[in-house]
Amino acid sequence: MKKKLTAIFLCVALVAIAIVGASLAYFTDTKTATNTFTMGDVKIKLDETNVNDPEGDRVASNEYNVYPGAVVTKDPIVHNVGQNAAYIRATVNVENWMNMCAAYFPNFGIAYPNQGYEQSLMLLVDVLGEGWSIVGVTTDTPFEMGNFSAKFILKYDGTLASGADTTAMFNQVKIPAAIENGQTFGTITVKAEAIQADGFDTWEAAFAAFDA
């Protein structure tokens, strides 16, 4: 009989406040006219297939009963529901990943924070969707009670137009085959962030401003 485990995977959508301070200098750089400006907005939605009703509406989170080696559906997509084109960034936080990676994938052979560790995400997911790439990894809540979480940073190429959707970041999550009965796989939390495309030439410049 297959051993069952419980895993909770969450999607969290963040609505990013458009950074307009630099642009306002251009809008108000006159003393001879009175102008009225209507600002656009940046608003996103993040969802995934409902594993209990795959043909139904997409949802913000799923809870799975899994077993070692199980492959489950997880296909987070970002939708631009605002008025402005936006640059998109996502983070995938895997609870206790540094311990799990070392225990269940000893052949991976790269330890955090060495270059290349960001590719350990691919031990859990299938191929990334078109336009998505892993650009870094950091810690989320490190060294608390021996829980070493990893937060993978994903870039979506180009800008996402108003009304448009990204491809799925990935389509599946693979539960480690070596995990044992009674052990908890933990939580995977996906978060999406957006910032207006206007005023920025590159994704890197946009999110440097976002983080400032």
C-alpha positions as CSV (number, residue, x, y, z in Angstrom):
1,M,0.0,0.0,0.0
2,K,1.3,3.4,-0.9
3,K,2.3,5.5,2.1
4,K,0.3,8.8,2.4
5,L,1.7,12.1,3.3
6,T,0.2,15.5,3.5
7,A,1.5,18.5,1.6
8,I,0.0,22.0,1.4
9,F,0.9,24.1,-1.6
10,L,-0.2,27.8,-1.6
11,C,-0.4,30.5,-4.2
12,V,-0.2,34.1,-2.9
13,A,-0.9,37.0,-5.2
14,L,0.5,40.4,-4.4
15,V,-0.8,43.6,-6.0
16,A,2.2,45.8,-6.4
17,I,1.8,49.5,-6.0
18,A,3.0,51.2,-9.1
19,I,6.1,53.3,-8.5
20,V,5.2,56.7,-9.9
21,G,7.3,59.1,-7.9
22,A,10.0,59.6,-10.6
23,S,7.4,60.1,-13.3
24,L,5.5,62.8,-11.4
25,A,8.4,65.2,-11.8
26,Y,7.7,65.1,-15.5
27,F,4.0,65.5,-15.1
28,T,4.3,68.5,-12.8
29,D,7.3,70.2,-14.3
30,T,5.4,73.3,-15.3
31,K,4.1,76.4,-13.6
32,T,2.0,77.7,-16.4
33,A,-0.7,75.1,-16.8
34,T,-3.1,73.2,-14.6
35,N,-3.2,69.5,-15.6
36,T,-5.4,66.6,-14.6
37,F,-3.8,63.2,-14.6
38,T,-5.5,59.9,-14.3
39,M,-3.0,57.3,-13.2
40,G,-3.2,53.7,-14.3
41,D,-2.9,50.7,-12.0
42,V,-1.0,47.5,-11.7
43,K,-3.0,44.5,-10.5
44,I,-2.4,40.8,-10.8
45,K,-4.1,37.5,-10.0
46,L,-2.3,34.3,-9.3
47,D,-4.1,30.9,-9.5
48,E,-3.7,27.2,-10.3
49,T,-5.8,24.2,-11.3
50,N,-8.1,22.9,-8.6
51,V,-6.9,19.4,-8.1
52,N,-10.2,18.3,-6.7
53,D,-12.1,19.7,-9.7
54,P,-9.7,20.0,-12.7
55,E,-12.4,21.2,-15.1
56,G,-13.7,23.7,-12.6
57,D,-12.6,27.2,-11.7
58,R,-9.0,27.7,-10.8
59,V,-8.1,28.3,-7.2
60,A,-5.6,30.1,-5.0
61,S,-4.4,27.0,-3.1
62,N,-4.6,23.2,-3.0
63,E,-4.1,20.6,-0.3
64,Y,-2.8,17.2,-1.4
65,N,-2.7,13.8,0.2
66,V,0.4,12.3,-1.4
67,Y,2.8,9.4,-1.2
68,P,6.6,9.0,-1.9
69,G,7.2,9.5,-5.5
70,A,3.8,11.0,-6.3
71,V,3.6,13.6,-9.1
72,V,0.8,16.2,-8.5
73,T,-0.6,19.0,-10.6
74,K,0.6,22.5,-9.7
75,D,0.5,25.0,-12.5
76,P,0.6,28.6,-11.2
77,I,-0.3,31.3,-13.7
78,V,-0.2,35.1,-13.3
79,H,-2.9,37.1,-14.9
80,N,-2.6,40.9,-15.5
81,V,-6.0,42.3,-14.5
82,G,-4.8,45.9,-14.2
83,Q,-4.7,48.7,-16.7
84,N,-0.9,48.8,-17.3
85,A,1.7,46.5,-18.7
86,A,3.9,45.1,-16.0
87,Y,7.1,43.2,-15.3
88,I,6.5,40.0,-13.4
89,R,8.5,38.2,-10.7
90,A,7.7,35.1,-8.7
91,T,9.1,33.4,-5.7
92,V,8.7,29.7,-4.8
93,N,9.3,29.1,-1.1
94,V,9.9,25.5,-0.2
95,E,9.7,24.8,3.5
96,N,12.8,23.0,5.0
97,W,14.2,22.5,1.5
98,M,17.8,22.7,2.4
99,N,17.5,19.7,4.7
100,M,15.2,17.8,2.3
101,C,17.5,18.3,-0.7
102,A,20.5,17.0,1.2
103,A,18.6,14.1,2.6
104,Y,16.6,13.0,-0.5
105,F,18.9,14.1,-3.3
106,P,22.4,13.5,-2.1
107,N,23.7,13.2,-5.7
108,F,22.7,16.8,-6.4
109,G,26.1,17.7,-4.9
110,I,25.7,21.5,-4.6
111,A,25.1,23.1,-1.2
112,Y,23.6,26.5,-0.5
113,P,24.7,29.2,-1.1
114,N,27.0,27.9,-3.9
115,Q,26.4,28.9,-7.5
116,G,24.1,26.5,-9.1
117,Y,22.0,25.7,-6.0
118,E,19.1,27.5,-7.6
119,Q,18.7,24.6,-10.0
120,S,17.7,22.3,-7.1
121,L,14.2,23.6,-7.7
122,M,14.1,21.4,-10.8
123,L,14.4,18.3,-8.5
124,L,10.8,19.1,-7.5
125,V,9.2,20.5,-10.6
126,D,9.0,19.6,-14.2
127,V,10.2,22.0,-17.0
128,L,9.6,25.7,-16.5
129,G,7.0,27.3,-18.7
130,E,8.0,29.4,-21.7
131,G,9.4,32.8,-20.6
132,W,10.2,31.7,-17.0
133,S,13.7,31.3,-15.6
134,I,15.3,30.8,-12.2
135,V,17.5,33.8,-11.5
136,G,18.4,33.2,-7.8
137,V,17.7,31.5,-4.5
138,T,17.8,32.9,-1.0
139,T,16.6,31.8,2.4
140,D,13.1,32.7,3.7
141,T,13.2,31.8,7.4
142,P,16.6,30.3,7.9
143,F,18.0,28.6,10.9
144,E,14.8,28.7,13.0
145,M,14.4,25.4,14.9
146,G,16.5,23.6,12.2
147,N,14.0,24.6,9.5
148,F,16.1,25.7,6.4
149,S,13.6,27.0,3.8
150,A,14.7,28.0,0.4
151,K,13.1,30.8,-1.7
152,F,13.7,30.5,-5.4
153,I,13.3,33.7,-7.5
154,L,11.8,33.4,-11.0
155,K,11.8,35.9,-13.8
156,Y,9.2,36.2,-16.5
157,D,10.7,37.6,-19.7
158,G,9.5,40.8,-21.2
159,T,6.4,42.6,-20.0
160,L,2.9,41.3,-19.4
161,A,0.3,43.3,-21.2
162,S,-3.0,44.3,-19.6
163,G,-5.4,41.4,-19.9
164,A,-2.7,38.9,-20.7
165,D,-1.6,35.8,-18.8
166,T,1.8,34.2,-18.3
167,T,2.4,30.6,-19.1
168,A,2.3,28.3,-16.1
169,M,5.6,28.6,-14.1
170,F,5.6,24.8,-14.1
171,N,3.0,22.1,-14.3
172,Q,3.8,19.5,-11.7
173,V,5.5,18.9,-8.3
174,K,7.3,15.6,-7.7
175,I,7.3,14.3,-4.1
176,P,10.7,12.8,-3.2
177,A,10.6,9.0,-3.5
178,A,12.9,8.6,-0.5
179,I,10.6,10.4,1.9
180,E,9.3,8.0,4.6
181,N,5.9,7.4,6.1
182,G,5.0,9.9,8.8
183,Q,7.4,12.5,7.6
184,T,6.0,15.9,6.5
185,F,6.9,17.1,3.1
186,G,5.9,20.7,4.1
187,T,4.5,23.7,2.3
188,I,5.3,25.2,-1.1
189,T,4.3,28.8,-1.3
190,V,4.2,30.6,-4.7
191,K,4.1,34.4,-4.6
192,A,3.8,36.7,-7.7
193,E,4.9,40.4,-7.8
194,A,4.3,43.0,-10.4
195,I,5.6,46.5,-11.2
196,Q,4.6,48.9,-13.9
197,A,6.6,48.5,-17.1
198,D,6.5,52.3,-18.0
199,G,9.6,54.1,-16.9
200,F,11.9,51.0,-16.8
201,D,13.9,49.6,-19.7
202,T,14.6,46.2,-18.1
203,W,13.1,43.7,-15.7
204,E,16.3,44.1,-13.5
205,A,15.9,47.9,-13.3
206,A,12.2,47.6,-12.5
207,F,12.7,45.1,-9.6
208,A,15.7,47.0,-8.2
209,A,13.2,49.9,-7.8
210,F,10.6,47.5,-6.4
211,D,13.0,46.3,-3.7
212,A,14.4,49.8,-2.9
